[in-house]
Amino acid sequence: MASHANRKAASAARHRLLPGGRLVGPMPWIIAIMMFLTVLSAAAGLGLGAAVRSMRADLAGRASVQVVEADAADRDRLAVRALLALRGADGVRAADPVDPAVLADQLRPWLGDAATSGDLPVPALIDVMLTPGEAEVKVGRLRHLLAGLSPKLRIEPHAAFLLPLAGLLTALGWLAAGVVALMILATGAVVVLASRGAHDSHRGTIDVLHLMGSTDVQIARLFQRRIGLDAFFGSALGFAFAVLVIGLIGLRLSATGSALLGAVDLDAYSWLLLLLLPMLGVLLATLAARWTVLRALGRSL
Amino acid sequence: MSAIVQFENVGLRYGLDSETLSDVSFSLAGGGFYFLTGASGAGKTSLLKLLYLAQRPSRGVIRLFGEDVVTLPRKRLPGFRRRIGVVFQDFRLVPHLSAYDNIALPLRVAGMEESEIDAPVAEMLDWVGLGDRGQARPATLSGGEQQRVAIARAVIGRPEILVADEPTGNVDADMARRLLTLFEALNRLGTTIVVATHDLPLIAQVRDAQMMKLDKGRLADPTGTLRYPPRSQDRA
């Protein structure tokens, strides 16, 4: 009990050595803003990464077979033959014809009622799901099989359609990671500048402490504790606001009903990574303050 | 008594100016009481700065407690500084700390437990007549009161050497006498005292004190009115 009171008194005495209390000055607020932007950027990067992974997992094992035959009766016969061949082929988990009514619904926004009139030769479609692994090899084998049946049968892997989109999302994810790295650098730079400023403005006190026999580490601890506290409050505040914004964006994304946007998701691992950011921020600020003050003190006698 | 401080041909130059101190050689015996006098600008404060390790000399050798402090690695300086108490001419109290906290600083720097700090600080505050001003900030204290806080801060850690730069410059004759009595009491306990002052009557009040006089950065000839050179130099 006495030792606890002692520690408390010692801590209070240390706090008194550097004037100004918590959340005084711009430091905590600057760190709060930077942490807010860092967490948002990181969340964007992680969410986009999840979307790309989900998209690749969904599409890698899927392909569409088109039956490009103008005559409706021939088209139906060819579709049945293709379906039977596909269902018997190695590497095919399932092959199902796409309902012509569904196909017509999807084409209506572009073709109008002509899509259902029967006058327009719309290809029949077969949705193929492959067994996991070696999708490209399996698609190649199926292409060979279908070409043997008829030159009017074409197979297209779904991944090929969405490759540019996945590339874009990947690039955006890396951009977000770059922004996070820059924000971390900027936070370190802000702390270095703030520490230098604090060191200069407390030079008189530091000189007195030095001449009384304070070591550089003792003096640096005063600054790192103060800046660490500022960073803690700033990081907590910035993180809390970022989580709030991420939650709101999540609600908006789910409201769109889009499968693609719905895939932009943060799993438990991503949240853990996001939670590490404020901790990293506090650690970075503390170490930067210590390094800066020790360097400045090292130049004096 | 063995020499606790030794200066050998010490010179000090600031930048490209001419030497502020030149060829200063003396030694101080442990437990001695020394006054350092000289006109303004003679180099008293510069010499004291060398003594309390705020400055390294441009040339020469300085030994404190038997060790050459000129070539001493920087990281070893704090240990030496803790053995030296300093009363600065401009007091150098920490402005945002109370008188109590200013006096407690050397004890906290030395890592003393908070529970052990209160009694000596209160005692010291009483001794310098500021028992009821412990929570006052320096800005609210008079010049004399600030000086007393500075002196209390310098002596509270029972330093082996006490260096005081014009310690009685801002106090009345009665307080000057009391401070001198404190210095003498510390001296009797074995602390070596070095006081820079213009106050010749003050010097006369201390029995067995020795005087060094600086003139334009060099140790001057004896004035004849006080004992010179220092007794410790006689033995060297």
Interface residues (C-beta under 8 A of the other chain):
Chain A: A2 A5 N6 A9 A10 A13 R14 R16 L17 P19 G204 T205 D207 V208 L209 H210 L211 M212 G213 S214 T215 D216 Q218 G298 L301
Chain B: Y52 L53 A54 Q55 R56 R74 K75 L77 P78 G79 F80 R81 R82 R83 V86 R92 V94 P95 H96 L97 D101 A104 L105 P106 R108 V109 A110 E113 E114 S115 G157
